[in-house]
Amino acid sequence: MASGRRWFWTAAAVLLPAILHGPAGAAAQAPARGATPTTQLDVIYVFSPTCEKCKEASKSVQAAAARFEGRIRVVRLNVRDPEAIERVLTLEERYKAQASPPPRIFVGTTCLTGLDAIAKELDAAIERELKPKAASQPQSQPEPRASPAGST
């Protein structure tokens, strides 16, 4: 099954630019290790620079980046970049998502596919992931008590 997805994305990365005779496109913009605080949520945006729906979805992504400034980090993966395709395949396996053309967003535990889903659900998905988890707090230790008088 993974080989079918690999073929799909490899074909998209190799054949689409050749057919369109466009520029090679930007590389995936992965941040340097340690450059961003771990409190930021990664919003991974899979796109193609020639896709009209991706251009529209980019507006939603930019708006979300402005609304959640400092709390999210947008990582853009251009499907024309073979290294980005490897990362997309890994994400599809982790999210158990079927291969599909861009636009697509992976955020926290959510995968949004298509312009409509991104436009309607991106903010809610980000808010859901940023909401503090109801972690079970360890109960505080009771204050030590003095031993009763006369006991040893």
Long-range contacts (C-beta under 8 A, 24 or more apart in sequence): 2-89, 2-93, 4-99, 5-89, 5-92, 5-99, 6-85, 6-89, 8-99, 9-79, 9-85, 9-88, 9-89, 9-99, 10-82, 10-85, 12-48, 12-79, 12-80, 12-85, 12-101, 13-79, 13-80, 13-81, 13-82, 13-85, 16-48, 16-50, 16-79, 16-80, 17-80, 20-50, 22-49, 22-50, 23-49, 24-80, 25-49, 25-78, 25-80, 25-81, 26-76, 26-78, 26-81, 27-78, 27-81, 27-83, 27-84, 28-75, 28-76, 28-77, 28-78, 28-81, 28-83, 28-84, 28-87, 29-75, 29-76, 30-75, 30-87, 31-73, 31-75, 36-73, 39-71, 40-70, 40-71, 40-72, 40-73, 41-68, 41-71, 41-72, 41-73, 41-107, 41-108, 41-126, 41-129, 41-130, 42-72, 42-73, 42-75, 42-107, 43-72, 43-73, 43-74, 43-75, 43-105, 43-106, 43-107, 43-122, 43-126, 44-75, 44-77, 44-91, 44-105, 44-106, 44-107, 45-74, 45-75, 45-76, 45-77, 45-103, 45-104, 45-105, 46-77, 46-79, 46-84, 46-88, 46-91, 46-102, 46-103, 46-104, 46-105, 46-106, 47-76, 47-77, 47-78, 47-79, 47-102, 47-103, 48-78, 48-79, 48-80, 48-101, 48-102, 49-78, 49-80, 51-101, 51-102, 51-103, 53-102, 53-103, 53-114, 53-115, 54-102, 54-103, 56-115, 56-119, 57-103, 57-105, 57-115, 57-118, 57-119, 58-103, 60-118, 60-119, 60-122, 61-105, 61-118, 61-122, 64-122, 64-123, 64-126, 67-123, 68-126, 68-130, 71-130, 72-126, 72-130
